Amino acid sequence: MSRPVAMRTCVGCGERAPQADLLRFTAGPAGLRPDAVRRAPGRGAYLHRAPACWAAFARRRGPVRSLRLTPGHPERERLLAQLGAAPEISR
């Protein structure tokens, strides 16, 4: 019997997708951080690998409900730079 597929919502575009198709990042004391292994502690949120979703996330001004906080624009840009620089994450 097959296991159910975990579905998550992209915080960039708002579409639901299988968890394996999305990039996870967490919010902790050090700010927003990519989570390549999907096991880091802290509140997590997900983004598609598509540049359009990254841009939509960077433009947002409101809170990210899944993180229970409102990251500022510089913090969002810093996360996107980290995601883009990590080859194992941005594939």
C-alpha positions, 0 to 999 in steps of 0.5 A: 500500500502506498503512503499518502503524499504530504502536501504543502503550500508555497508562500510565494504563489499560494499553490499546494504541491507535494512536499518533495517539490518545494524548498523548506526554510525555517525561522529561528533566532538567527533569522530565516535559514534554508533547510536542505534536509527538512529537519531543522528546528523552528517554524518552517515554510515552503517555496517552489524552486521557480524564480517567480515564486521567489520574487513573489515572496520577496515582494510580500509585505505581510506576515507569513502565517506558517512562520508566525512572524513578519520577516522584513524585506532585507531578511527575505532578500538574504534568504533568497540569496542563500537559496540561490547560492546553494547548489543542492537546494536550488536544483 
